[in-house]
Amino acid sequence: MTQNIAPLGIIGLGTMGRNLALNLADHAVPLVAWERDGALAARARAELPDGTIWADDAADLARRLASPRAVLLMVTAGAAVDAVIAALRPHLEAGDVIVDGGNTDAVDTARRQEALAADGIHLIGLGVSGGEEGARRGPALMAGGDAAAWDRVAPTLQAVAARAADGTPCCDRLGGGAAGHFVKTVHNGIEYAVMQALAEAYDLMRHGLSMDVDRIGETFATWNRGPGGGYLVEIAADVVRTRDSNGAPLLDKVVDRAGQKGTGRWASLAALDLGVAAPSIAEAVFARAVSAARDERQVLAAKAPEAVQIDPADLEAAFRAATLLSFLQGFVLIAAADARDGWKVDPVAVAKVWRAGCILRAPLLDRLAEAFAGLAPGTHPLAAPSLRAELAETLPGLRRTAAAGIGAGYAVPALTSSLSWHDGMVRARVPADFLQGLRDKFGAHTFERLDAPGNHHADWSGS
């Protein structure tokens, strides 16, 4: 006879799952746990408290849970999630809840929600941000799915989430369907863009201004104390100042080839599918692709870029502007997906969830939440007066920094794409009239006129 009934099951005790389980244990949440990898299971057994109930497999875990059941999946996104759900499903009942805490593509989440709904089983897509330390001490949690199902698991998850400065848990249901995982994907896309902007600032300081790593570290630390600060800027100071065992800057020993796990690409593809411009995110992904072509770059390498003349205040302003514009592109992308799928995402709630625990945490999130709260639904965020004022302060520095970097031969795609997106969005008329003329000339694609309805075609003979 199965005993040891507990309110929450957890499957997957790798780095994130184990640390989240330890966090739950700290908050006195009784757990039933299962990990199929023997080594990971052994480590988790050694670290989790004695009261943890250990299951032999998915079926045993389901039997040991109080009904209605709640199971948290912390397994690798993709086929592994499908496999675990398939193993669980025969042992679950209508009203049970599965919470997928992996970095899952929102498309997969929507598919699984629809399939499980046939048996009355709920799937909550839960974006988890904060890395290993966040999982252990308090992550930001972005949920999407059925409201009633969320209400059942929300108290437990909110208890272990990070807390903003005002004490609010950075954990919320951000909408129906796959909203949680989509918001997490966009979070990661913005993360790509901000990191690329930081990398470009580092490059301009290190090679364009010939600053040593200690001075660059102090520059980042100074930025972090200002309005452009945040977790990524904070750790940037540590990264550049870290030394190897021989005292040399450790970054000088690191291969200049950056990897990616897919979320930046998913965000870029979603922008393309939705017809939304998110160039800072996409260019950050492409910059990693350029870095991956290291062998080709070694062959093609020519004269090194020249020294640059950049005012340090302009460089800080450039980073601030690019960061803000990258965030706004992400929020526009979320709004477009929401308009298509009807999730009812509140951008204020998203900004508030990101204020602590996650990789994007920064004082900017409070300013964004306040700005969004003052906008009518459907209004473009660039219309927010406070954000326009912030850009008026920082855009001149971005323009001068981008121009100086390009002129000296530096690749600054995050800075320039952010600027181009802003400049395009604030123009009443862009040169797409010319594009339409070309398309109609070579392919008879037709065009719209300002002075007459319908689609038109011309011979474009030049006279």
BADRENGU-410825 format. One record per residue (C-alpha): residue in one letter; residue number from 1; x, y, z. Coordinates in pm, 1 decimal, always signed. Example, Ala and Ser with C-alpha at 12.3 -4.5 7.8 and 13.67 -1.06 7.14 Angstrom:
  residuo  num        px        py        pz
        A    1   +1230.0    -450.0    +780.0
        S    2   +1367.0    -106.0    +714.0
% end
This chain:
  residuo  num        px        py        pz
        M    1      +0.0      +0.0      +0.0
        T    2    +138.2    +340.0     -99.3
        Q    3    +182.5    +583.6    +189.6
        N    4    +357.5    +915.4    +247.8
        I    5    +101.4   +1139.7     +75.6
        A    6    +246.0   +1486.3     -10.8
        P    7    +101.9   +1796.0    -181.2
        L    8    +368.0   +1852.2    -449.4
        G    9    +573.3   +1629.9    -674.2
        I   10    +892.2   +1731.8    -850.4
        I   11   +1047.3   +1548.3   -1143.1
        G   12   +1397.0   +1643.8   -1254.1
        L   13   +1671.6   +1715.1   -1001.3
        G   14   +1948.8   +1857.5   -1214.1
        T   15   +2100.3   +2190.3   -1118.4
        M   16   +1780.0   +2395.3   -1145.1
        G   17   +1544.8   +2126.1   -1014.5
        R   18   +1762.3   +2038.5    -715.9
        N   19   +1805.0   +2401.0    -612.2
        L   20   +1436.1   +2473.3    -652.2
        A   21   +1360.9   +2162.6    -442.8
        L   22   +1596.9   +2289.5    -172.0
        N   23   +1418.7   +2625.0    -185.9
        L   24   +1082.5   +2452.0    -146.1
        A   25   +1219.1   +2248.8    +144.5
        D   26   +1336.3   +2567.9    +313.4
        H   27    +973.3   +2681.2    +300.4
        A   28    +850.8   +2356.0    +457.7
        V   29    +683.6   +2226.8    +141.4
        P   30    +660.6   +1844.4    +160.2
        L   31    +787.5   +1691.3    -163.4
        V   32    +763.2   +1368.9    -355.7
        A   33   +1069.6   +1358.6    -581.1
        W   34   +1183.5   +1148.3    -875.2
        E   35   +1499.4   +1170.5   -1083.0
        R   36   +1577.4    +894.9   -1330.2
        D   37   +1950.3    +975.8   -1352.4
        G   38   +2122.4    +782.2   -1073.8
        A   39   +2403.8   +1029.2   -1010.4
        L   40   +2170.0   +1328.0    -996.3
        A   41   +1931.9   +1137.7    -770.4
        A   42   +2214.7   +1044.8    -532.9
        R   43   +2330.3   +1405.4    -502.1
        A   44   +1974.6   +1526.3    -442.2
        R   45   +1916.5   +1260.1    -175.7
        A   46   +2229.7   +1376.7      +3.6
        E   47   +2121.0   +1742.8      +1.4
        L   48   +1743.4   +1735.3     +47.0
        P   49   +1597.1   +1691.9    +397.6
        D   50   +1508.6   +1353.9    +541.2
        G   51   +1137.1   +1422.6    +508.2
        T   52   +1157.4   +1414.5    +128.3
        I   53    +958.9   +1124.5     -18.0
        W   54   +1140.5    +942.2    -298.4
        A   55    +944.7    +781.9    -580.5
        D   56   +1065.4    +496.9    -798.8
        D   57    +908.9    +625.4   -1120.1
        A   58    +638.7    +859.3   -1253.5
        A   59    +358.0    +621.6   -1159.3
        D   60    +486.9    +586.7    -803.5
        L   61    +518.2    +964.1    -773.6
        A   62    +157.7   +1013.9    -885.1
        R   63     +35.7    +755.9    -631.4
        R   64    +213.6    +934.4    -348.0
        L   65     +55.1   +1272.1    -417.7
        A   66    -253.8   +1409.9    -250.9
        S   67    -545.4   +1455.9    -490.7
        P   68    -592.1   +1677.0    -684.2
        R   69    -227.0   +1635.4    -775.2
        A   70     +31.6   +1899.4    -860.0
        V   71    +355.7   +1796.2   -1031.3
        L   72    +644.7   +2031.1   -1110.5
        L   73    +859.4   +1927.7   -1408.2
        M   74   +1218.5   +2052.1   -1410.9
        V   75   +1345.5   +1849.8   -1705.1
        T   76   +1518.8   +1949.3   -2026.5
        A   77   +1284.6   +2117.9   -2272.1
        G   78   +1177.0   +1919.0   -2575.5
        A   79   +1135.8   +1544.6   -2608.1
        A   80   +1211.3   +1481.6   -2238.9
        V   81    +904.8   +1683.3   -2135.2
        D   82    +683.4   +1485.1   -2371.5
        A   83    +828.7   +1159.9   -2237.8
        V   84    +764.6   +1251.1   -1873.1
        I   85    +411.4   +1370.4   -1947.2
        A   86    +343.5   +1045.5   -2133.1
        A   87    +464.3    +848.8   -1830.5
        L   88    +254.7   +1056.0   -1589.6
        R   89     -66.5   +1089.4   -1785.9
        P   90    -214.5    +741.6   -1725.5
        H   91    -181.1    +800.2   -1350.6
        L   92    -338.1   +1147.0   -1337.5
        E   93    -702.3   +1249.4   -1315.0
        A   94    -919.3   +1540.0   -1420.5
        G   95    -829.3   +1845.6   -1213.9
        D   96    -462.9   +1750.6   -1167.6
        V   97    -200.8   +2010.8   -1258.2
        I   98    +134.3   +1972.1   -1428.9
        V   99    +369.2   +2271.6   -1399.4
        D  100    +642.3   +2277.0   -1665.9
        G  101    +927.7   +2484.1   -1524.7
        G  102   +1164.7   +2428.8   -1815.1
        N  103   +1281.5   +2668.3   -2085.6
        T  104   +1006.9   +2543.4   -2314.0
        D  105    +904.8   +2684.7   -2650.6
        A  106    +557.4   +2836.8   -2609.3
        V  107    +444.1   +2650.8   -2921.9
        D  108    +511.6   +2319.7   -2745.5
        T  109    +335.6   +2442.1   -2431.7
        A  110     +20.3   +2531.0   -2625.7
        R  111     +24.6   +2189.9   -2794.9
        R  112     +58.4   +2005.5   -2465.0
        Q  113    -210.9   +2214.0   -2296.9
        E  114    -455.8   +2128.4   -2571.0
        A  115    -372.5   +1757.5   -2559.1
        L  116    -397.5   +1730.2   -2179.6
        A  117    -721.6   +1926.1   -2169.3
        A  118    -891.7   +1628.2   -2334.2
        D  119    -848.5   +1444.0   -2000.4
        G  120    -923.8   +1749.8   -1786.4
        I  121    -557.3   +1781.5   -1686.7
        H  122    -412.5   +2131.7   -1662.3
        L  123     -67.9   +2237.1   -1774.3
        I  124     +85.7   +2555.0   -1635.9
        G  125    +378.5   +2682.9   -1841.6
        L  126    +618.5   +2836.1   -1588.3
        G  127    +910.2   +3048.9   -1698.8
        V  128   +1184.9   +3033.8   -1435.6
        S  129   +1461.3   +3294.1   -1440.6
        G  130   +1753.5   +3357.0   -1212.2
        G  131   +1984.4   +3066.5   -1282.5
        E  132   +2113.8   +2829.9   -1015.0
        E  133   +2131.0   +3098.1    -746.4
        G  134   +1783.5   +3225.1    -828.5
        A  135   +1633.7   +2877.2    -804.9
        R  136   +1795.9   +2830.7    -465.6
        R  137   +1727.5   +3172.5    -311.6
        G  138   +1433.0   +3309.9    -507.9
        P  139   +1367.6   +3312.4    -883.7
        A  140   +1132.8   +3521.0   -1093.9
        L  141    +841.9   +3300.7   -1201.5
        M  142    +626.4   +3371.0   -1508.7
        A  143    +316.3   +3153.9   -1532.1
        G  144     +60.0   +3097.9   -1803.0
        G  145    -245.7   +2873.5   -1811.7
        D  146    -583.2   +2813.9   -1651.0
        A  147    -660.5   +3065.1   -1374.0
        A  148    -818.7   +2813.8   -1134.4
        A  149    -530.5   +2568.6   -1176.8
        W  150    -285.2   +2850.4   -1110.9
        D  151    -467.1   +2950.4    -793.4
        R  152    -400.8   +2602.7    -652.3
        V  153     -23.8   +2612.9    -699.0
        A  154     +32.0   +2990.0    -668.3
        P  155     +76.5   +3006.9    -287.2
        T  156    +355.6   +2750.0    -296.3
        L  157    +538.4   +2907.8    -588.5
        Q  158    +496.1   +3262.2    -460.8
        A  159    +646.5   +3155.8    -128.8
        V  160    +975.6   +3054.7    -294.9
        A  161    +991.4   +3339.6    -549.2
        A  162   +1213.4   +3644.2    -526.8
        R  163   +1074.8   +3954.9    -359.7
        A  164   +1083.2   +4301.7    -511.8
        A  165   +1189.3   +4594.7    -296.5
        D  166    +826.1   +4656.7    -199.2
        G  167    +792.2   +4296.2     -77.2
        T  168    +580.9   +4176.7    -370.2
        P  169    +664.7   +3822.2    -486.3
        C  170    +806.6   +3818.5    -839.4
        C  171    +569.8   +3540.9    -936.5
        D  172    +243.1   +3584.6   -1121.3
        R  173      +8.4   +3434.4   -1375.0
        L  174     +70.9   +3661.3   -1671.5
        G  175    -210.3   +3528.6   -1888.5
        G  176    -381.6   +3223.3   -2027.2
        G  177    -241.7   +2954.4   -2252.6
        A  178    +130.2   +2962.1   -2315.8
        A  179    +175.6   +3321.7   -2196.3
        G  180    +424.1   +3230.5   -1922.2
        H  181    +666.5   +3049.5   -2146.7
        F  182    +634.3   +3311.0   -2420.5
        V  183    +713.6   +3591.2   -2175.2
        K  184   +1016.0   +3391.2   -2056.0
        T  185   +1131.0   +3350.6   -2415.6
        V  186   +1108.0   +3725.9   -2470.8
        H  187   +1283.6   +3785.4   -2137.7
        N  188   +1573.0   +3578.8   -2268.2
        G  189   +1566.9   +3758.9   -2603.2
        I  190   +1600.8   +4093.6   -2424.7
        E  191   +1876.4   +3936.9   -2216.8
        Y  192   +2064.2   +3855.5   -2539.7
        A  193   +2030.0   +4216.6   -2655.8
        V  194   +2142.6   +4373.6   -2328.2
        M  195   +2442.2   +4140.2   -2302.2
        Q  196   +2542.3   +4225.0   -2659.7
        A  197   +2517.9   +4596.6   -2583.7
        L  198   +2739.7   +4541.7   -2279.7
        A  199   +2986.5   +4344.3   -2492.4
        E  200   +3002.9   +4627.8   -2744.1
        A  201   +3064.0   +4879.4   -2465.2
        Y  202   +3342.5   +4655.4   -2329.6
        D  203   +3495.6   +4624.9   -2678.2
        L  204   +3495.3   +5001.0   -2730.5
        M  205   +3650.5   +5059.6   -2388.3
        R  206   +3909.3   +4780.9   -2404.5
        H  207   +4023.5   +4820.8   -2763.0
        G  208   +3889.3   +5154.4   -2881.1
        L  209   +3986.6   +5353.3   -2571.0
        S  210   +4272.4   +5122.4   -2453.4
        M  211   +4130.1   +5102.8   -2101.7
        D  212   +4263.8   +4828.4   -1874.2
        V  213   +4026.6   +4578.8   -1716.2
        D  214   +4035.8   +4736.1   -1371.9
        R  215   +3927.9   +5071.0   -1513.3
        I  216   +3657.1   +4905.0   -1721.7
        G  217   +3537.2   +4717.1   -1413.5
        E  218   +3515.6   +5040.5   -1219.3
        T  219   +3326.1   +5198.7   -1510.0
        F  220   +3068.9   +4919.7   -1505.1
        A  221   +3044.8   +4946.2   -1125.9
        T  222   +2979.5   +5319.2   -1161.4
        W  223   +2710.7   +5254.9   -1423.7
        N  224   +2550.4   +5006.4   -1188.1
        R  225   +2504.9   +5276.6    -927.3
        G  226   +2318.8   +5492.4   -1180.0
        P  227   +1985.5   +5470.6   -1365.6
        G  228   +2123.7   +5215.6   -1612.9
        G  229   +2227.0   +4968.8   -1344.9
        G  230   +2105.0   +4614.5   -1301.4
        Y  231   +2217.8   +4259.2   -1244.7
        L  232   +2392.1   +4222.5   -1581.6
        V  233   +2586.5   +4546.4   -1532.4
        E  234   +2675.3   +4437.1   -1179.1
        I  235   +2824.1   +4106.9   -1289.9
        A  236   +2993.1   +4272.7   -1589.8
        A  237   +3217.0   +4454.4   -1341.0
        D  238   +3314.4   +4123.8   -1180.8
        V  239   +3370.6   +3945.3   -1511.6
        V  240   +3614.0   +4200.8   -1655.4
        R  241   +3816.1   +4229.6   -1333.3
        T  242   +3859.6   +3853.8   -1279.1
        R  243   +4221.0   +3736.3   -1311.5
        D  244   +4367.9   +3403.7   -1415.3
        S  245   +4603.6   +3215.2   -1182.0
        N  246   +4900.9   +3401.6   -1333.5
        G  247   +4740.2   +3740.6   -1271.6
        A  248   +4643.7   +3809.2   -1633.5
        P  249   +4284.5   +3907.6   -1718.1
        L  250   +4089.3   +3583.4   -1748.1
        L  251   +3889.8   +3720.4   -2042.9
        D  252   +4210.8   +3725.1   -2246.2
        K  253   +4219.9   +3344.3   -2217.2
        V  254   +3856.1   +3290.2   -2315.3
        V  255   +3779.6   +3180.9   -2671.8
        D  256   +3574.0   +3452.6   -2841.4
        R  257   +3291.7   +3221.4   -2942.9
        A  258   +2956.2   +3249.8   -2764.0
        G  259   +2699.5   +2972.7   -2750.5
        Q  260   +2322.1   +2988.5   -2728.9
        K  261   +2045.3   +2760.8   -2605.2
        G  262   +1769.3   +2865.5   -2843.5
        T  263   +1549.8   +3115.7   -2661.1
        G  264   +1698.8   +3415.8   -2840.1
        R  265   +1635.7   +3241.8   -3170.4
        W  266   +1277.4   +3158.1   -3065.5
        A  267   +1213.9   +3522.9   -2980.9
        S  268   +1356.1   +3633.5   -3315.4
        L  269   +1149.3   +3378.1   -3506.0
        A  270    +836.8   +3483.0   -3316.4
        A  271    +900.9   +3844.2   -3417.1
        L  272    +931.1   +3740.2   -3780.7
        D  273    +616.5   +3526.5   -3761.6
        L  274    +419.6   +3810.7   -3603.3
        G  275    +557.7   +4078.7   -3833.9
        V  276    +702.9   +4272.9   -3540.5
        A  277   +1038.1   +4450.5   -3550.9
        A  278   +1269.8   +4328.6   -3274.2
        P  279   +1607.6   +4399.0   -3439.2
        S  280   +1812.1   +4434.2   -3120.4
        I  281   +1716.2   +4081.4   -3017.6
        A  282   +1776.4   +3938.3   -3364.9
        E  283   +2108.1   +4119.3   -3408.7
        A  284   +2226.9   +3984.6   -3074.8
        V  285   +2154.0   +3632.3   -3199.5
        F  286   +2332.9   +3706.3   -3526.7
        A  287   +2631.0   +3846.9   -3334.9
        R  288   +2666.3   +3510.9   -3161.4
        A  289   +2654.1   +3344.6   -3502.3
        V  290   +2937.9   +3573.1   -3615.9
        S  291   +3132.7   +3477.0   -3304.9
        A  292   +3074.8   +3109.4   -3382.8
        A  293   +3243.8   +3156.2   -3723.3
        R  294   +3577.7   +3191.9   -3545.5
        D  295   +3783.8   +2989.0   -3792.2
        E  296   +3660.5   +3198.2   -4081.2
        R  297   +3724.5   +3517.6   -3886.3
        Q  298   +4084.9   +3417.1   -3824.2
        V  299   +4141.1   +3379.1   -4199.1
        L  300   +3958.1   +3700.1   -4288.7
        A  301   +4107.0   +3914.1   -4013.8
        A  302   +4253.1   +4233.9   -4153.1
        K  303   +4370.3   +4555.5   -3993.1
        A  304   +4254.6   +4596.6   -3635.0
        P  305   +3997.0   +4869.5   -3567.6
        E  306   +4132.6   +5211.5   -3486.4
        A  307   +4127.4   +5402.9   -3161.8
        V  308   +3804.7   +5591.7   -3098.2
        Q  309   +3722.4   +5922.9   -2940.6
        I  310   +3418.5   +5867.0   -2719.7
        D  311   +3313.5   +6066.0   -2418.0
        P  312   +3260.3   +5816.8   -2129.5
        A  313   +2928.0   +5984.9   -2055.3
        D  314   +2818.4   +5918.5   -2414.3
        L  315   +2908.4   +5550.7   -2382.8
        E  316   +2700.5   +5515.0   -2067.4
        A  317   +2411.0   +5696.4   -2235.2
        A  318   +2443.6   +5468.6   -2537.9
        F  319   +2413.3   +5159.3   -2322.4
        R  320   +2115.6   +5303.2   -2133.7
        A  321   +1933.1   +5393.1   -2454.5
        A  322   +2003.3   +5058.2   -2620.7
        T  323   +1886.9   +4873.5   -2309.3
        L  324   +1561.3   +5067.8   -2285.0
        L  325   +1490.7   +5024.9   -2657.4
        S  326   +1562.1   +4650.3   -2636.1
        F  327   +1314.9   +4617.0   -2349.9
        L  328   +1051.1   +4808.5   -2543.8
        Q  329   +1096.7   +4584.7   -2847.3
        G  330   +1037.4   +4286.2   -2619.8
        F  331    +718.5   +4433.2   -2476.8
        V  332    +589.8   +4512.9   -2826.0
        L  333    +658.8   +4149.9   -2920.1
        I  334    +466.5   +4022.5   -2616.6
        A  335    +174.3   +4250.8   -2704.9
        A  336    +165.4   +4120.5   -3061.7
        A  337    +156.9   +3756.9   -2949.8
        D  338    -108.6   +3842.8   -2693.4
        A  339    -322.7   +4012.3   -2959.3
        R  340    -303.1   +3698.8   -3171.4
        D  341    -358.8   +3439.8   -2898.2
        G  342    -582.0   +3624.7   -2650.7
        W  343    -377.3   +3561.9   -2336.0
        K  344    -466.7   +3899.1   -2175.2
        V  345    -113.3   +3982.9   -2068.2
        D  346     -72.0   +4297.1   -1859.0
        P  347    +266.0   +4461.7   -1936.5
        V  348    +268.7   +4618.2   -1589.7
        A  349    +252.2   +4269.3   -1435.0
        V  350    +536.4   +4149.9   -1659.4
        A  351    +758.1   +4442.0   -1561.0
        K  352    +684.5   +4382.4   -1192.9
        V  353    +766.7   +4010.6   -1212.4
        W  354   +1103.9   +4096.5   -1366.6
        R  355   +1200.9   +4340.3   -1089.1
        A  356   +1386.1   +4079.2    -881.2
        G  357   +1516.3   +3726.0    -909.8
        C  358   +1560.5   +3721.7   -1287.0
        I  359   +1862.2   +3801.4   -1502.3
        L  360   +1701.7   +4124.6   -1628.2
        R  361   +1636.3   +4265.3   -1281.2
        A  362   +1712.7   +4635.3   -1278.3
        P  363   +1571.2   +4966.5   -1152.1
        L  364   +1449.9   +5025.5   -1509.2
        L  365   +1168.3   +4775.0   -1445.4
        D  366   +1006.1   +5004.3   -1187.3
        R  367   +1018.9   +5289.9   -1437.4
        L  368    +869.3   +5070.8   -1707.5
        A  369    +588.1   +4948.9   -1481.1
        E  370    +500.2   +5307.3   -1392.2
        A  371    +513.8   +5417.2   -1756.7
        F  372    +295.5   +5129.0   -1878.5
        A  373     +41.4   +5191.7   -1603.8
        G  374     -19.6   +5536.7   -1747.3
        L  375     -77.6   +5420.2   -2104.7
        A  376    -413.2   +5334.7   -2256.2
        P  377    -438.0   +4971.0   -2373.9
        G  378    -288.7   +4924.3   -2718.4
        T  379     -70.7   +5236.0   -2698.9
        H  380    +285.4   +5190.3   -2821.8
        P  381    +528.5   +5215.1   -2528.5
        L  382    +739.7   +5473.6   -2710.7
        A  383    +448.9   +5710.2   -2649.4
        A  384    +500.8   +5705.7   -2270.8
        P  385    +610.4   +6057.7   -2167.8
        S  386    +860.3   +5939.3   -1906.4
        L  387   +1026.7   +5700.2   -2151.0
        R  388   +1041.8   +5967.1   -2421.1
        A  389   +1212.6   +6194.8   -2168.6
        E  390   +1465.6   +5923.5   -2082.9
        L  391   +1540.7   +5869.8   -2450.7
        A  392   +1573.2   +6241.9   -2511.6
        E  393   +1847.2   +6237.1   -2247.1
        T  394   +2033.7   +5930.8   -2376.8
        L  395   +1982.9   +5913.7   -2755.2
        P  396   +2238.1   +6186.0   -2839.6
        G  397   +2506.4   +5979.2   -2665.3
        L  398   +2394.6   +5668.3   -2851.0
        R  399   +2418.6   +5850.4   -3184.4
        R  400   +2768.9   +5979.1   -3115.3
        T  401   +2890.6   +5645.3   -2977.5
        A  402   +2749.3   +5443.1   -3268.1
        A  403   +2897.0   +5683.9   -3522.7
        A  404   +3239.1   +5676.6   -3356.0
        G  405   +3240.4   +5298.7   -3330.9
        I  406   +3136.9   +5245.7   -3692.2
        G  407   +3384.1   +5506.4   -3814.3
        A  408   +3670.9   +5327.8   -3640.2
        G  409   +3572.2   +4984.2   -3772.7
        Y  410   +3394.3   +4829.5   -3472.8
        A  411   +3087.7   +4606.2   -3509.1
        V  412   +2818.8   +4753.2   -3282.7
        P  413   +2498.5   +4576.8   -3394.2
        A  414   +2310.2   +4608.9   -3064.6
        L  415   +2371.2   +4982.5   -3048.1
        T  416   +2296.3   +5055.7   -3413.4
        S  417   +1990.5   +4829.1   -3443.4
        S  418   +1836.7   +4983.7   -3133.7
        L  419   +1891.4   +5330.7   -3275.2
        S  420   +1753.3   +5237.7   -3617.8
        W  421   +1441.3   +5085.0   -3462.6
        H  422   +1376.2   +5401.1   -3266.4
        D  423   +1440.5   +5630.3   -3562.1
        G  424   +1214.6   +5427.0   -3788.2
        M  425    +932.9   +5411.9   -3534.7
        V  426    +925.6   +5786.9   -3476.6
        R  427    +910.8   +5880.9   -3847.2
        A  428    +568.9   +5952.6   -3993.3
        R  429    +685.1   +5840.8   -4338.3
        V  430    +956.2   +5586.0   -4415.8
        P  431   +1095.6   +5489.5   -4760.2
        A  432    +867.3   +5189.0   -4799.5
        D  433    +694.2   +5385.7   -5076.3
        F  434   +1011.5   +5337.2   -5278.7
        L  435   +1020.6   +4966.4   -5189.7
        Q  436    +663.4   +4928.2   -5310.5
        G  437    +752.7   +5098.0   -5635.4
        L  438   +1039.7   +4854.9   -5691.1
        R  439    +821.7   +4554.5   -5606.7
        D  440    +549.6   +4665.7   -5842.7
        K  441    +804.1   +4741.1   -6116.8
        F  442    +966.2   +4397.1   -6121.0
        G  443    +681.1   +4179.0   -5998.6
        A  444    +353.3   +4365.0   -6041.1
        H  445    +291.1   +4323.9   -5667.9
        T  446     +65.8   +4634.3   -5665.3
        F  447     +64.9   +4916.0   -5413.0
        E  448    -175.0   +5129.7   -5214.3
        R  449    -226.2   +5499.8   -5281.6
        L  450    -283.3   +5777.6   -5030.8
        D  451    -537.7   +5943.0   -5258.3
        A  452    -744.8   +5644.6   -5373.1
        P  453    -863.9   +5315.9   -5218.0
        G  454    -772.3   +4964.6   -5331.9
        N  455    -462.0   +4810.2   -5486.7
        H  456    -292.3   +4972.8   -5785.1
        H  457     -36.3   +4888.0   -6052.6
        A  458    +174.0   +5125.3   -6263.8
        D  459    +421.3   +5076.5   -6548.1
        W  460    +696.4   +5275.9   -6368.2
        S  461    +843.2   +5385.3   -6698.8
        G  462   +1036.4   +5670.0   -6547.5
        S  463    +819.7   +5943.9   -6690.3
% end
